[in-house]
Amino acid sequence: MDSVRSDRDRRERRLDPGLALKILVAGGFGVGKTTLVGSVSEIRPLRTEERLTEAGVGVDDIGGVEAKTTTTVAMDFGRITIRENLSLYLFGTPGQDRFWFLWDELASGALGAVVLVDTRRLQDCFPAVDFFEHRRLPFMVAVNCFPGARVYSPDDVRSALDLDGDIPVVLCDARERESGKEVLVALVEHARRMHLALRAPG
């Protein structure tokens, strides 16, 4: 009888997809969203990148990222398993102003968001921070430490962005899988704390 029950349990675990959570990776143009999604995804990431052309001159601000030759025009998509029965579906948002109309659709049903920041162009993340604050969607800030960029402490970045004290701010390297995974785990834990706080009595 025990062997029959064990076989049934194993079959159910194989059939159970577990919990899948939707996470957004947002931020300004050229901040490393596509890189982060690609570095942590356990599947081949879906990318909607197109080459920058002369048509974008005067429309897309490439100040500080002049070497960038492509841009996301819809979204990036990847998936990572954090632990057994917990997977994250990652949606990287486009960074330019002209694609912000997609953000509402991408944010629908999301658990939370990572706002990726480049301290050389800190002002580029303001729209993303405002977007998630106004929609009361849990978010955190991850500072992508670009080579040669001045390193600021999380507290300095928090102060510059005028963030509430409970919003996590971490340093990361979007190219490194483990670094990106730590960011995502921190976001899930932050969203869980917010959810529990909202459910707490009075």
Stockholm file with secondary structure:
# STOCKHOLM 1.0

chainA/1-202         MDSVRSDRDRRERRLDPGLALKILVAGGFGVGKTTLVGSVSEIRPLRTEERLTEAGVGVDDIGGVEAKTTTTVAMDFGRITIRENLSLYLFGTPGQDRFWFLWDELASGALGAVVLVDTRRLQDCFPAVDFFEHRRLPFMVAVNCFPGARVYSPDDVRSALDLDGDIPVVLCDARERESGKEVLVALVEHARRMHLALRAPG
#=GR chainA/1-202 SS CHHHHHHHHHHHHHHCCCEEEEEEEEESTTSSHHHHHHHHCSSCCBCCEEECCGGGTTTSCCTTCTTCCEEESSCEEEEEEEETTEEEEEEECCCSGGGGGGHHHHHTTCSEEEEEECGGGGGGGHHHHHHHHHTTCCEEEEEECCTTSCCCCHHHHHHHHTCCTTSCEEEECTTCHHHHHHHHHHHHHHHHHHHHHHHSCC
#=GC SS_cons         CHHHHHHHHHHHHHHCCCEEEEEEEEESTTSSHHHHHHHHCSSCCBCCEEECCGGGTTTSCCTTCTTCCEEESSCEEEEEEEETTEEEEEEECCCSGGGGGGHHHHHTTCSEEEEEECGGGGGGGHHHHHHHHHTTCCEEEEEECCTTSCCCCHHHHHHHHTCCTTSCEEEECTTCHHHHHHHHHHHHHHHHHHHHHHHSCC
//
